[in-house]
């Protein structure tokens, strides 16, 4: 995928912070074609349907499918799949490491087959994480390094052959259903090795309570090298990468340098970040691209495959969860929309939200009881409409502050001054002339209450027939007629933490 590097120029293409603001103008340039609208609406995990053979028909399959999510990463999947303890993780599929890895009878694919089939039927591609679910408890089952790196790689080889070539298909005849038939192979392209091995790093000895990797840093590098070289050598047309970095930059730099010095395959570099500001996430996209390029990995894709709003992991953890999926979830939804827009303008190839799995409070998309869509679902739904247009075009945001608004915050110290209205916007057009602008107004200050006017202007175009879908405190992807102006522009009113799609 073509990379568009904006760096410090991101503000010129649709991001502007104002503290506070009362009037914003989004100017679209139909003649300036920037590049493709990228898949910024991928997620971790797939939809839920009733249990195989079950009669409790509660699920989110149709709504998940309607969002047209491009990729679903399989991580922490054992916490959401029926029969989860027997699915996805390598040690769940191949339960006895001492068994013969060449015998399909030693693999348990049943629940993973059903899960992947559900994802595929929703129109979503699978991004397969080869490794283990994070283990916070006192006993470790999959976080410890495999006894034999080469054998682990060969086990993964057979998992890949199962889904892409049909190896071992139908071994469990008693559990095969018409919904999971080998009439259409899965053709999974992305195969990620492990998850967050940098979470508990040690150079000497062993970590005391390893959550993801129970060996040394160098130990993991050697493990990744063994697995990546074997899998890439066996499947040269597939994308092999990792390591789903938790966020330790020093560790990541060492890993990239090791791959460079030892000629280790790295088709994609995956990493994570959680933040309270979309701008910090966007800056990290640029930073990792620069580090990869400096080490010669100019063709290696950069994939952010875990991100969400997090104010803090300890004292602020409950607040973070409330903002993600609780009674303050509108804030989390606006954060999602703003992050998607800002990452579109950065050198990032794929953005994958954590998490779409039911049963976790970090799922902003679906209600934990009813499975119905929440406000955080709609940035994904609307982004698919941007993908329909296909080509990103020029889009600049300017903000005019009001004197009244400035007076209201005059007694606030600079260090505590709230971000009352950070606007972000991206525009796209299709070959048929249809165009759209996606606008988000995000604020991390819960005391911000003013509603701002946002004017959409397209020089040379009359937007009198423009259609606006608005999500805010009282509306959820609701069609709202914009105010039509004499110069052909239109104006909408946006509350703090809201987002809108304007189609014309």
Secondary structure, DSSP 4 states (H G I P E B T S, - for coil): ------GGGGGGGTEE--SS-SEEEEEEEEEEEEEEPP---EEES----PPTT-------HHHHHHTT-SEEEESSGGGTSTTGGGSSSHHHHS--TTS-TT-GGG---HHHHHHHHHHHHTT-EEEEEES-----SSS-SSSSPPS-HHHHHHHHHHHHHHHHH-TTTTSSGGG--TTS-TTS-----EEEE-S-TTTT--SSS--TT-SS--S-HHHHHHHHHHHHHHHHHH-TTSEEEEEEE-S-HHHHHHHHHHHHHTT---SEEEEE--BS-HHHHHHHHHHHHHHHHHTT-TTSEEEEEE--B-S-SSTTHHHHHHHHHSTTHHHHHHHHHHHHHHHHTSS-SEEEES---TT-TT--SB-TTT--B-GGGHHHHHHHHHHHH-EEEEEEEEEE--HHHHHHTTTS-GGG-----EEEEEEEE-TTS-EEEEEEEE-S-TT----EEEEEEETT---TT-EEEEESSS-SSEE-PPEEPTTS-EEEEE-SSEEEEEE-
